[in-house]
Amino acid sequence: MQFIVKAYDGAGKLEKRMEVRPRHLAGMQALSDHILCAGGLLDEEGKMKGSVLIMEYPDRAALDAYIASEPYVVEKVWEKIEVEPLNVVILNPKKN
């Protein structure tokens, strides 16, 4: 199953996000088999305000297990997380 995860940082969490980011990125590298697409959500000034992940897991419980261990969750950077099932129809391998 594929899922889109939209996670929004809490107010004033940019500094904390940047502090935790190396652990988040290391975790993303370790989960690369589950990630179809990932990136930062930007505000009008181009500063990160959250994350978007398109992930593939066998079921929602497996995704929830990842989310519970995500450094941005553990360190309370992400304040609001929205998850929706997704049906990826086109995955363009030429785009990076």
Backbone as a printed PyTorch tensor [residue, N CA C, xyz], in Angstrom:
tensor([[[  0.8390,  -1.1810,   0.0000],
         [  0.0000,   0.0000,   0.0000],
         [  0.8780,   1.2360,   0.0000]],

        [[  0.4070,   2.2600,  -0.6920],
         [  1.1090,   3.5340,  -0.6800],
         [  0.3160,   4.5390,   0.1560]],

        [[  1.0580,   5.4400,   0.7640],
         [  0.4720,   6.4600,   1.6280],
         [  1.1570,   7.7920,   1.3650]],

        [[  0.3760,   8.8640,   1.4700],
         [  0.9660,  10.2010,   1.4850],
         [  0.8970,  10.6930,   2.9290]],

        [[  2.0330,  11.1460,   3.4100],
         [  2.1430,  11.6490,   4.7760],
         [  2.4950,  13.1260,   4.6730]],

        [[  1.6320,  13.9650,   5.2320],
         [  1.9200,  15.4020,   5.3250],
         [  2.0910,  15.7240,   6.7980]],

        [[  3.2780,  16.1880,   7.1510],
         [  3.5940,  16.4630,   8.5470],
         [  3.9980,  17.9240,   8.6800]],

        [[  3.3340,  18.6140,   9.5810],
         [  3.5590,  20.0440,   9.7650],
         [  4.2960,  20.3010,  11.0720]],

        [[  5.3350,  21.1210,  10.9990],
         [  6.0990,  21.4830,  12.1870],
         [  5.2620,  22.3610,  13.1100]],

        [[  5.5580,  22.2580,  14.3930],
         [  4.9510,  23.1640,  15.3540],
         [  5.5200,  24.5680,  15.1900]],

        [[  4.8210,  25.5370,  15.7230],
         [  5.2650,  26.9340,  15.6420],
         [  6.6340,  27.0860,  16.3050]],

        [[  7.5150,  27.7970,  15.6260],
         [  8.8360,  28.0810,  16.1730],
         [  9.7690,  26.8800,  16.2430]],

        [[  9.5130,  25.8510,  15.4480],
         [ 10.3060,  24.6260,  15.5200],
         [ 11.4010,  24.5240,  14.4560]],

        [[ 11.6420,  25.5680,  13.6730],
         [ 12.6460,  25.4830,  12.6130],
         [ 14.0310,  25.1640,  13.1730]],

        [[ 14.4150,  25.8260,  14.2390],
         [ 15.7350,  25.5720,  14.8220],
         [ 15.8330,  24.1200,  15.3100]],

        [[ 14.7880,  23.6300,  15.9570],
         [ 14.7690,  22.2440,  16.4300],
         [ 14.7970,  21.2870,  15.2420]],

        [[ 14.0630,  21.6010,  14.1780],
         [ 14.0720,  20.7770,  12.9600],
         [ 15.4930,  20.6410,  12.4370]],

        [[ 16.2080,  21.7470,  12.3470],
         [ 17.5580,  21.7180,  11.7930],
         [ 18.5060,  20.9240,  12.7040]],

        [[ 18.2780,  20.9830,  14.0010],
         [ 19.0940,  20.2230,  14.9520],
         [ 18.8620,  18.7080,  14.7760]],

        [[ 17.6140,  18.3140,  14.5510],
         [ 17.2370,  16.9020,  14.4550],
         [ 17.4190,  16.3590,  13.0280]],

        [[ 17.5340,  17.2350,  12.0640],
         [ 17.5400,  16.8480,  10.6520],
         [ 18.5690,  15.7630,  10.2940]],

        [[ 19.8010,  15.7990,  10.7830],
         [ 20.7310,  14.7300,  10.4180],
         [ 20.2220,  13.3300,  10.8080]],

        [[ 19.5740,  13.2140,  11.9720],
         [ 19.0090,  11.9170,  12.3740],
         [ 17.8170,  11.5470,  11.5090]],

        [[ 17.0140,  12.5350,  11.1590],
         [ 15.8730,  12.2960,  10.2600],
         [ 16.3710,  11.7840,   8.9100]],

        [[ 17.3660,  12.4550,   8.3360],
         [ 17.8820,  12.0500,   7.0280],
         [ 18.5570,  10.6810,   7.0770]],

        [[ 19.2430,  10.3730,   8.1600],
         [ 19.8360,   9.0400,   8.3120],
         [ 18.7370,   7.9810,   8.3600]],

        [[ 17.6570,   8.2920,   9.0410],
         [ 16.5250,   7.3750,   9.0920],
         [ 15.8820,   7.1990,   7.7370]],

        [[ 15.7790,   8.2860,   6.9810],
         [ 15.2140,   8.2070,   5.6370],
         [ 16.0820,   7.3070,   4.7570]],

        [[ 17.3930,   7.4300,   4.8930],
         [ 18.3130,   6.5850,   4.1220],
         [ 18.0830,   5.1160,   4.4530]],

        [[ 17.9160,   4.8190,   5.7410],
         [ 17.6890,   3.4370,   6.1730],
         [ 16.3480,   2.8980,   5.6820]],

        [[ 15.3840,   3.7820,   5.4620],
         [ 14.0480,   3.3840,   5.0100],
         [ 13.8670,   3.5190,   3.5050]],

        [[ 14.9420,   3.6570,   2.7670],
         [ 14.8390,   3.9850,   1.3450],
         [ 13.9730,   3.0010,   0.5500]],

        [[ 13.8870,   1.7450,   0.9790],
         [ 13.0350,   0.7870,   0.2700],
         [ 11.5520,   1.1210,   0.4020]],

        [[ 11.1950,   1.9420,   1.3980],
         [  9.7960,   2.3050,   1.6320],
         [  9.4280,   3.6730,   1.0700]],

        [[ 10.4120,   4.4500,   0.6360],
         [ 10.1650,   5.8370,   0.2230],
         [ 10.0710,   5.9250,  -1.2960]],

        [[  8.9470,   6.4470,  -1.7710],
         [  8.7910,   6.7170,  -3.1960],
         [  9.1800,   8.1540,  -3.5070]],

        [[  8.9210,   9.0570,  -2.5590],
         [  9.2220,  10.4760,  -2.7300],
         [  9.1940,  11.1320,  -1.3510]],

        [[ 10.0830,  12.0790,  -1.1310],
         [ 10.1070,  12.7770,   0.1500],
         [ 10.6990,  14.1620,  -0.0400]],

        [[ 10.2100,  15.1120,   0.7430],
         [ 10.7550,  16.4600,   0.6740],
         [ 10.1730,  17.3550,   1.7450]],

        [[ 10.7650,  18.5320,   1.8530],
         [ 10.3120,  19.5110,   2.8370],
         [  9.2180,  20.4050,   2.2890]],

        [[  8.2340,  20.6860,   3.1170],
         [  7.2220,  21.7000,   2.7980],
         [  7.8190,  23.0610,   3.1200]],

        [[  7.6340,  24.0240,   2.2290],
         [  8.2280,  25.3440,   2.4090],
         [  7.1610,  26.4050,   2.6330]],

        [[  7.4920,  27.4090,   3.4450],
         [  6.5970,  28.5480,   3.6040],
         [  6.8740,  29.5640,   2.4910]],

        [[  6.2160,  30.6880,   2.5340],
         [  6.3430,  31.7010,   1.4830],
         [  7.7510,  32.2710,   1.3790]],

        [[  8.5290,  32.1590,   2.4640],
         [  9.9080,  32.6570,   2.4690],
         [ 10.9230,  31.5790,   2.0960]],

        [[ 10.4330,  30.3880,   1.7700],
         [ 11.3170,  29.2970,   1.3910],
         [ 11.9180,  28.5370,   2.5590]],

        [[ 11.3980,  28.7790,   3.7670],
         [ 11.8790,  28.0660,   4.9520],
         [ 11.0220,  26.8200,   5.1760]],

        [[ 11.6670,  25.7520,   5.6520],
         [ 10.9350,  24.5070,   5.8760],
         [  9.9150,  24.6640,   6.9980]],

        [[  8.7190,  24.1340,   6.7230],
         [  7.6390,  24.1760,   7.7110],
         [  7.0170,  22.8070,   7.9480]],

        [[  7.5580,  21.7900,   7.2850],
         [  7.0180,  20.4470,   7.4370],
         [  7.6130,  19.5260,   6.3910]],

        [[  6.9800,  18.3770,   6.2430],
         [  7.4860,  17.3530,   5.3340],
         [  6.3360,  16.6780,   4.5970]],

        [[  6.6400,  16.1940,   3.4020],
         [  5.7220,  15.3460,   2.6450],
         [  6.4800,  14.0810,   2.2770]],

        [[  5.8590,  12.9530,   2.5480],
         [  6.4550,  11.6610,   2.2320],
         [  5.4290,  10.8330,   1.4680]],

        [[  5.8510,  10.2050,   0.4110],
         [  5.0290,   9.2060,  -0.2500],
         [  5.7480,   7.8920,  -0.0030]],

        [[  5.0840,   7.0280,   0.7600],
         [  5.7360,   5.8270,   1.2600],
         [  4.9370,   4.5870,   0.9010]],

        [[  5.6430,   3.4740,   0.8700],
         [  5.0050,   2.2020,   0.5800],
         [  5.3030,   1.2330,   1.7240]],

        [[  4.2530,   0.7160,   2.3260],
         [  4.3260,  -0.2510,   3.4130],
         [  3.2600,  -1.3110,   3.1840]],

        [[  3.3970,  -2.4770,   3.7970],
         [  2.3900,  -3.5150,   3.6000],
         [  1.0070,  -3.1120,   4.1150]],

        [[  0.9940,  -2.2560,   5.1560],
         [ -0.2820,  -1.8310,   5.7270],
         [ -0.0720,  -0.5810,   6.5810]],

        [[ -1.1790,  -0.0210,   7.0630],
         [ -1.1260,   1.2000,   7.8570],
         [ -0.3850,   0.9880,   9.1790]],

        [[ -0.5170,  -0.1920,   9.7670],
         [  0.1690,  -0.4630,  11.0320],
         [  1.6850,  -0.3590,  10.8740]],

        [[  2.2130,  -0.8430,   9.7730],
         [  3.6600,  -0.7490,   9.5260],
         [  4.0850,   0.7060,   9.3510]],

        [[  3.2700,   1.4870,   8.6430],
         [  3.5620,   2.9180,   8.4970],
         [  3.5180,   3.6030,   9.8540]],

        [[  2.5150,   3.3020,  10.6590],
         [  2.3910,   3.9170,  11.9810],
         [  3.5920,   3.5810,  12.8720]],

        [[  4.1340,   2.3800,  12.7270],
         [  5.3270,   2.0040,  13.4990],
         [  6.5060,   2.8840,  13.1080]],

        [[  6.6630,   3.1350,  11.8020],
         [  7.7160,   4.0630,  11.3640],
         [  7.4830,   5.4520,  11.9610]],

        [[  6.2570,   5.9620,  11.8310],
         [  5.9630,   7.3220,  12.3000],
         [  6.2820,   7.4560,  13.7890]],

        [[  5.9410,   6.4600,  14.5780],
         [  6.1820,   6.5190,  16.0260],
         [  7.6670,   6.6330,  16.3530]],

        [[  8.5240,   6.1090,  15.4830],
         [  9.9720,   6.1540,  15.7460],
         [ 10.6910,   7.2820,  14.9990]],

        [[  9.9680,   8.0240,  14.1730],
         [ 10.5510,   9.1110,  13.3750],
         [ 11.1500,  10.1700,  14.3070]],

        [[ 12.4230,  10.5580,  14.1070],
         [ 13.0470,  11.5590,  14.9800],
         [ 12.2500,  12.8650,  15.0960]],

        [[ 11.6060,  13.3030,  14.0330],
         [ 10.8200,  14.5360,  14.1320],
         [  9.6030,  14.3550,  15.0360]],

        [[  9.1110,  13.1440,  15.1870],
         [  8.0140,  12.8650,  16.1150],
         [  8.5620,  12.7420,  17.5330]],

        [[  9.6060,  11.9430,  17.6870],
         [ 10.2000,  11.7190,  19.0050],
         [ 10.6480,  13.0430,  19.6240]],

        [[ 11.2240,  13.9250,  18.8120],
         [ 11.7360,  15.2100,  19.2980],
         [ 10.6930,  16.3370,  19.2310]],

        [[  9.4500,  15.9720,  18.8930],
         [  8.3130,  16.9080,  18.9050],
         [  8.4740,  18.0920,  17.9440]],

        [[  9.0570,  17.8160,  16.7660],
         [  9.1380,  18.8320,  15.7170],
         [  7.8110,  18.8540,  14.9600]],

        [[  7.3650,  17.6800,  14.5250],
         [  6.0860,  17.6000,  13.8210],
         [  4.9490,  17.7200,  14.8220]],

        [[  4.0520,  18.6510,  14.5660],
         [  2.9160,  18.8810,  15.4550],
         [  1.6390,  18.2390,  14.9230]],

        [[  1.4820,  18.2520,  13.6120],
         [  0.2650,  17.7270,  12.9920],
         [  0.6790,  16.8010,  11.8480]],

        [[  0.1210,  15.6000,  11.8440],
         [  0.4520,  14.6230,  10.8070],
         [ -0.8390,  14.1330,  10.1690]],

        [[ -0.8990,  14.2310,   8.8440],
         [ -2.0430,  13.7360,   8.0820],
         [ -1.5620,  12.5710,   7.2210]],

        [[ -2.3070,  11.4700,   7.2250],
         [ -1.9560,  10.2980,   6.4340],
         [ -3.1790,   9.9020,   5.6110]],

        [[ -2.9530,   9.6690,   4.3240],
         [ -4.0210,   9.1880,   3.4540],
         [ -3.4850,   8.0820,   2.5660]],

        [[ -4.3080,   7.0530,   2.3270],
         [ -3.9070,   6.0360,   1.3560],
         [ -3.7910,   6.6720,  -0.0220]],

        [[ -2.9080,   6.1360,  -0.8220],
         [ -2.6370,   6.6990,  -2.1430],
         [ -2.4760,   5.5520,  -3.1280]],

        [[ -2.9140,   5.7570,  -4.3320],
         [ -2.7200,   4.7780,  -5.3910],
         [ -1.7750,   5.3880,  -6.4150]],

        [[ -0.4860,   5.0780,  -6.3110],
         [  0.4870,   5.6130,  -7.2540],
         [  0.2810,   4.9070,  -8.5890]],

        [[ -0.0070,   5.6950,  -9.6180],
         [ -0.2460,   5.1590, -10.9510],
         [  0.9800,   5.3620, -11.8330]],

        [[  1.6050,   6.5140, -11.7040],
         [  2.7910,   6.8200, -12.5020],
         [  3.9230,   7.1670, -11.5510]],

        [[  5.0310,   6.4970, -11.7150],
         [  6.2440,   6.7720, -10.9630],
         [  7.3420,   6.9920, -11.9840]],

        [[  7.7550,   8.2240, -12.1440],
         [  8.7080,   8.5810, -13.1820],
         [ 10.1330,   8.3910, -12.6880]],

        [[ 10.8310,   7.3590, -13.1360],
         [ 12.1920,   7.1160, -12.6560],
         [ 13.2110,   8.1370, -13.1620]],

        [[ 12.8400,   8.9610, -14.1390],
         [ 13.7700,   9.9580, -14.6840],
         [ 13.8260,  11.2250, -13.8520]],

        [[ 12.8670,  11.4280, -12.9530],
         [ 12.8270,  12.6290, -12.1320],
         [ 13.5550,  12.3930, -10.8300]],

        [[ 14.3930,  13.3310, -10.4390],
         [ 15.1160,  13.2310,  -9.1620],
         [ 15.0160,  14.5340,  -8.4180]]])
